[in-house]
Protein backbone atom coordinates (compact mmCIF):
# COMPACT_ATOMS: atom_id res chain seq x y z
CA UNK A 1 0.00 0.00 0.00
CA UNK A 2 1.36 3.40 -0.98
CA UNK A 3 2.26 5.67 1.88
CA UNK A 4 -0.11 8.69 2.11
CA UNK A 5 1.51 12.04 1.36
CA UNK A 6 2.91 13.86 4.38
CA UNK A 7 0.57 16.67 5.43
CA UNK A 8 2.08 20.05 4.72
CA UNK A 9 4.99 18.63 2.74
CA UNK A 10 4.46 20.93 -0.24
CA UNK A 11 4.65 24.01 1.98
CA UNK A 12 7.68 22.57 3.78
CA UNK A 13 9.40 22.04 0.43
CA UNK A 14 8.60 25.61 -0.58
CA UNK A 15 10.10 26.90 2.67
CA UNK A 16 13.16 24.76 2.08
CA UNK A 17 13.40 26.09 -1.46
CA UNK A 18 13.02 29.66 -0.22
CA UNK A 19 15.91 29.20 2.21
CA UNK A 20 18.09 27.46 -0.38
CA UNK A 21 17.45 30.12 -3.02
CA UNK A 22 18.27 32.80 -0.46
CA UNK A 23 21.59 31.16 0.37
CA UNK A 24 22.72 29.91 -3.05
CA UNK A 25 20.57 31.62 -5.66
CA UNK A 26 18.34 29.92 -8.19
CA UNK A 27 21.10 28.61 -10.44
CA UNK A 28 23.27 27.05 -7.71
CA UNK A 29 20.45 25.66 -5.57
CA UNK A 30 20.18 21.85 -5.60
CA UNK A 31 16.98 19.84 -5.32
CA UNK A 32 18.52 17.41 -2.82
CA UNK A 33 19.40 20.30 -0.51
CA UNK A 34 15.91 21.74 -0.79
CA UNK A 35 14.43 18.35 0.10
CA UNK A 36 16.87 17.95 3.01
CA UNK A 37 15.77 21.26 4.49
CA UNK A 38 12.17 20.02 4.37
CA UNK A 39 13.09 16.68 5.95
CA UNK A 40 12.11 14.85 2.77
CA UNK A 41 13.69 12.84 0.00
CA UNK A 42 14.67 14.08 -3.43
CA UNK A 43 11.97 11.82 -4.86
CA UNK A 44 9.35 13.51 -2.67
CA UNK A 45 10.32 16.85 -4.17
CA UNK A 46 9.59 15.57 -7.66
CA UNK A 47 6.16 14.36 -6.58
CA UNK A 48 5.25 18.03 -6.05
CA UNK A 49 7.42 19.94 -8.53
CA UNK A 50 8.83 19.08 -11.93
CA UNK A 51 11.92 21.25 -11.42
CA UNK A 52 13.41 23.66 -8.92
CA UNK A 53 12.32 26.43 -11.30
CA UNK A 54 8.71 25.35 -10.81
CA UNK A 55 9.16 25.70 -7.04
CA UNK A 56 10.70 29.13 -7.52
CA UNK A 57 7.81 30.20 -9.76
CA UNK A 58 5.28 29.22 -7.08
CA UNK A 59 7.25 31.07 -4.39
CA UNK A 60 7.37 34.16 -6.62
CA UNK A 61 3.65 33.98 -7.38
CA UNK A 62 2.81 33.63 -3.68
CA UNK A 63 5.07 36.57 -2.87
CA UNK A 64 3.52 38.85 -5.49
CA UNK A 65 0.07 37.65 -4.50
CA UNK A 66 0.78 38.64 -0.89
CA UNK A 67 1.80 42.08 -2.15
CA UNK A 68 -1.45 42.53 -4.04
CA UNK A 69 -3.47 41.24 -1.08
CA UNK A 70 -1.79 43.89 1.07
CA UNK A 71 -2.72 46.61 -1.42
CA UNK A 72 -6.37 45.53 -1.38
CA UNK A 73 -6.52 45.34 2.41
CA UNK A 74 -4.78 48.68 2.69
CA UNK A 75 -7.31 50.37 0.41
CA UNK A 76 -10.17 48.99 2.49
CA UNK A 77 -8.51 50.17 5.72
CA UNK A 78 -7.82 53.59 4.19
CA UNK A 79 -11.47 53.98 3.21
CA UNK A 80 -12.49 53.21 6.80
CA UNK A 81 -9.92 55.72 8.11
CA UNK A 82 -11.15 58.46 5.76
CA UNK A 83 -14.76 57.81 6.76
CA UNK A 84 -13.91 57.92 10.47
CA UNK A 85 -12.08 61.26 10.08
CA UNK A 86 -14.24 62.92 7.45
CA UNK A 87 -14.22 66.71 7.82
CA UNK A 88 -11.18 66.79 10.09
CA UNK A 89 -8.03 68.71 9.19
CA UNK A 90 -4.94 70.23 10.72
CA UNK A 91 -1.88 68.89 12.56
CA UNK A 92 -3.76 66.27 14.58
CA UNK A 93 -5.17 64.66 11.43
CA UNK A 94 -1.70 64.49 9.91
CA UNK A 95 -0.36 62.78 13.03
CA UNK A 96 -3.19 60.27 12.90
CA UNK A 97 -2.58 59.71 9.19
CA UNK A 98 1.11 59.08 9.81
CA UNK A 99 0.36 56.55 12.54
CA UNK A 100 -2.21 54.84 10.34
CA UNK A 101 0.15 54.59 7.37
CA UNK A 102 2.96 53.26 9.56
CA UNK A 103 0.71 50.63 11.05
CA UNK A 104 -0.67 49.28 7.78
CA UNK A 105 2.53 49.54 5.72
CA UNK A 106 4.79 47.93 8.31
CA UNK A 107 3.20 44.62 7.31
CA UNK A 108 4.32 45.30 3.74
CA UNK A 109 7.92 45.89 4.81
CA UNK A 110 7.88 42.73 6.93
CA UNK A 111 6.80 40.74 3.87
CA UNK A 112 9.49 42.38 1.76
CA UNK A 113 12.11 41.56 4.39
CA UNK A 114 11.08 37.91 4.51
CA UNK A 115 11.15 37.67 0.71
CA UNK A 116 14.08 39.99 0.03
CA UNK A 117 16.17 37.32 -1.69
CA UNK A 118 13.23 36.28 -3.86
CA UNK A 119 12.82 39.82 -5.15
CA UNK A 120 16.55 39.99 -5.79
CA UNK A 121 16.42 36.74 -7.75
CA UNK A 122 13.43 37.97 -9.75
CA UNK A 123 15.36 41.10 -10.66
CA UNK A 124 18.50 39.23 -11.66
CA UNK A 125 16.94 36.58 -13.91
CA UNK A 126 16.73 38.79 -16.97
CA UNK A 127 14.69 37.65 -19.95
CA UNK A 128 12.95 34.84 -18.04
CA UNK A 129 9.25 34.28 -17.29
CA UNK A 130 9.98 35.33 -13.71
CA UNK A 131 11.09 38.79 -14.75
CA UNK A 132 8.02 39.13 -16.96
CA UNK A 133 5.91 38.15 -13.96
CA UNK A 134 7.54 40.93 -11.95
CA UNK A 135 7.13 43.44 -14.78
CA UNK A 136 3.42 42.67 -15.01
CA UNK A 137 3.06 43.11 -11.26
CA UNK A 138 4.84 46.47 -11.37
CA UNK A 139 2.59 47.64 -14.19
CA UNK A 140 -0.56 46.69 -12.28
CA UNK A 141 0.68 48.42 -9.14
CA UNK A 142 1.67 51.57 -11.01
CA UNK A 143 -1.74 51.75 -12.71
CA UNK A 144 -3.52 51.21 -9.40
CA UNK A 145 -1.46 53.79 -7.52
CA UNK A 146 -1.78 56.37 -10.29
CA UNK A 147 -5.57 56.04 -10.24
CA UNK A 148 -5.63 56.09 -6.44
CA UNK A 149 -3.49 59.24 -6.24
CA UNK A 150 -5.81 60.93 -8.76
CA UNK A 151 -8.79 60.03 -6.56
CA UNK A 152 -7.09 61.56 -3.51
CA UNK A 153 -6.34 64.71 -5.50
CA UNK A 154 -9.99 64.96 -6.50
CA UNK A 155 -10.96 64.62 -2.84
CA UNK A 156 -8.67 67.52 -1.91
CA UNK A 157 -6.22 65.36 0.05
CA UNK A 158 -3.22 65.80 -2.26
CA UNK A 159 -1.80 68.73 -4.17
CA UNK A 160 -3.48 69.00 -7.55
CA UNK A 161 -0.46 70.52 -9.30
CA UNK A 162 1.42 67.19 -9.18
CA UNK A 163 1.19 64.43 -11.77
CA UNK A 164 -0.39 61.40 -10.01
CA UNK A 165 1.76 59.07 -12.11
CA UNK A 166 4.89 60.72 -10.71
CA UNK A 167 3.62 60.28 -7.15
CA UNK A 168 3.05 56.60 -7.96
CA UNK A 169 6.60 56.36 -9.32
CA UNK A 170 8.01 57.85 -6.10
CA UNK A 171 6.04 55.42 -3.94
CA UNK A 172 6.97 52.35 -5.96
CA UNK A 173 10.57 53.44 -6.39
CA UNK A 174 11.08 54.15 -2.69
CA UNK A 175 9.74 50.81 -1.51
CA UNK A 176 11.45 48.84 -4.27
CA UNK A 177 14.85 50.41 -3.69
CA UNK A 178 14.64 49.72 0.04
CA UNK A 179 13.59 46.12 -0.67
CA UNK A 180 16.59 45.66 -2.96
CA UNK A 181 18.96 47.01 -0.31
CA UNK A 182 17.49 44.55 2.18
CA UNK A 183 18.99 41.68 0.17
CA UNK A 184 22.50 42.81 1.20
CA UNK A 185 21.66 43.35 4.87
CA UNK A 186 22.82 40.75 7.38
CA UNK A 187 20.74 42.13 10.22
CA UNK A 188 17.13 43.22 10.06
CA UNK A 189 16.90 47.02 9.95
CA UNK A 190 14.48 49.16 11.93
CA UNK A 191 11.66 48.91 9.40
CA UNK A 192 9.35 51.27 11.26
CA UNK A 193 11.98 54.00 11.51
CA UNK A 194 12.63 53.80 7.75
CA UNK A 195 8.91 53.88 7.06
CA UNK A 196 8.30 56.93 9.24
CA UNK A 197 11.15 58.85 7.62
CA UNK A 198 9.94 57.96 4.13
CA UNK A 199 6.36 58.98 4.89
CA UNK A 200 7.39 62.30 6.43
CA UNK A 201 9.40 63.15 3.30
CA UNK A 202 6.46 62.13 1.13
CA UNK A 203 3.90 64.05 3.18
CA UNK A 204 5.87 67.28 3.06
CA UNK A 205 5.91 67.09 -0.72
CA UNK A 206 2.42 65.95 -1.72
CA UNK A 207 -0.15 66.75 0.96
CA UNK A 208 -2.48 69.59 0.11
CA UNK A 209 -2.49 71.19 3.56
CA UNK A 210 0.74 70.17 5.29
CA UNK A 211 0.96 70.59 9.03
CA UNK A 212 3.91 72.16 10.78
CA UNK A 213 7.29 70.47 10.59
CA UNK A 214 7.10 69.66 14.28
CA UNK A 215 3.79 67.83 13.80
CA UNK A 216 5.05 65.81 10.83
CA UNK A 217 8.62 65.04 11.87
CA UNK A 218 9.14 61.38 12.70
CA UNK A 219 10.34 60.64 16.26
CA UNK A 220 14.11 60.33 16.39
CA UNK A 221 14.83 62.49 13.37
CA UNK A 222 17.31 65.31 14.13
CA UNK A 223 15.92 68.84 14.04
CA UNK A 224 16.77 71.04 11.10
CA UNK A 225 18.93 74.09 11.54
CA UNK A 226 16.92 76.95 12.93
CA UNK A 227 14.40 74.73 14.78
N, C-alpha and C positions, 0 to 999 in steps of 0.2 A: 504494500500500500504506500502510495506516495505521501511524503511528509507534507502537511499543510504549510503554506507560506507563513513565515514569521510575521506577526502583527507589527506594523510600523517599520518594516524593513526598508521599504522604498524611501521613506523620509530619512531613515538612518543612513542610507547610502547617499542621499542628497547632501546630508550634513557632512558626511565623510568626504564627498567630492568637493564641497565648498571649502573645507579645511585644506584639502590637498591642492586645489587650484590656488588658494591664497598663498600657500607655501612654495609651490613649484611652478605655478602658471599652467595654462591649459596644455601647452605643447609637451612639457616635461612630466606632467602628472601621469601616474600609471594606475591602471584599473585595479591591480592587485593591492596597491597601497590604499586606494579608496575603499575597497572591500574590507581590508584589515581594520581601517578606522571604524567601520560600521560593525565589526565583529562578525563578518560574513565571509563567504568564500568568493573567489573570482567568478565561479559559475553562477552564484546567486546574483551577482551584479548583472550578468547577461540575461537573466530571467526578467529583469526590469528595464534594462537599457541596451540598445544595440551597440552603442559606442560611448566613450567618455564624452564626446561632443554632444550626444543626445542628453546626457545628464547635465552638462553645462547649459544647454539650451533651456531645459526646464528650470534650472536655478535662475537664469536670466529672466525668463518669463514671469516667474514668481516674484522676483525682485521688482521688475517694472510694474507688475500688477499691484504690488503693495504700495508703490509710489502713486499710482492712479487712485487706489482706494483711499489713500491719505488725502488726496486733492478733493475727492468727493465728500469725505467726512468733514474736511476743513470748510468747504463751502457751506455745508449744512450748519456747522457750528457758527460760522460767520453771520449767516442769516439770522440765527437766533440771537447773537450778540447785538446786531444792528437793531433788531426789533426791541430788545430789552432796553436799549439806550437811545431810542428814537427821540429826536428833539434836543438831546444833550449836546453841549459843545464846551470848549475851553480846556484848560490844562488837565483837569481831572479826567475828562474823557480820553485824552491822549495817554495818560498813565494807564487807564484801564485797557485801552487798545493795545498798548505795549505788552502788558501782562498777558492779555488774551493771546496775542500772536506768539509770544514766547512759549506759552503753555502748549498750544496746538502744534507749533512747528518743531518743538523739541523732539517730538515723536519721529518726525521726518529725519532729523539729524541722527537720531539713534539708529534708524533703519539704514541710513547711508553709512554710518560707521560700521555696522555689522556686515554690510555688503561692499565695503570699500574696494576690496580686491576684485570683486566681480565687475564693478564699474570700470576699474582699471583694465581688466582683461577685455571687456567689451570695446573699450576705446582703442586698444592696441591690436585687435584682430581686424585690420583693415581689409575691406573688400569681401568680408564674409557675411553670411546671413545674420550673424549676431550684431554686426555693426549696422546693418540695415534695420534690424529690430530696434536698436537704440535711436537711430535717426528718425524712425517713424514715431517713437515715443516723444522725442524732443519736439517734433512738429506738432503733435497733438497738444502737448503742454503749452507750447508757444501760442497756438491758436486759442486755447482756453484762456490763458492768462491775458492775452491781448483783449479778448472780448470782455473778460471780467474787469480789467482796468478801465475800459470804456464805460462799463456800467457804473463803476464807482465815480467816474468823472461826471456822468450824467446826474448822479445823485448828489453832486456837490461835495464829495468826500476827497477828491483828488484835484490837483490843479488841472485846468482844462487847456492850458497852453502847452502841455507835454504830449508827445505822441505815445499812445498807449502801447504800441508795439515796442517802443524803446524801453518803457518801464518793464515790460515782460522780459526783454532781453537782459536788463540789469538783474532782475530777480533770478532768472534761470542761470545766468552767468555766475552770479555770486555763489549760489548754492553748488553749482557744478564744480567751480574752481576749488571750493573748500573740500568737496567730496574727493576730488582728485588728489589734493594735498594729504588727505587722510591716509591714502594708500602708503605713503612714506613715513607715517608716524608710528613709532614703536609703542608709545603710551597714549591712551585716550585723552584728547584735549578737553578743556572745559567747554562743552558744546553750548551750554546756556550763555556763557559769557560772550562767545563769538556771536551767537544769535542776537543778543541784546545790542551789541555794538553795530552789527549789520542793520538791524531794524532802525536804530536811532539815525544812522547815516541816511537810510532810505526815507524815513519820515521827514527829516529836515529838507529833503529835496522835493518830495512829491505831494505832501499833504496840503490841502487847500488853505487851512487855517492853522498853521503850526503854533504850538504852545511855546512858552519860553524855553531857553536852552536848559535851564535848571530842571524844568518839568520833564524834559525829554531825555536828558543825559542818563545813560545806563549807569547803575551803581558800579563803582570801581574805576570808572574812566577818569583820567586826570583832568582837572579844570583847564580851560583855555586861558591864555594870557589875558589879563584884564578882568577875569571873573573874581 
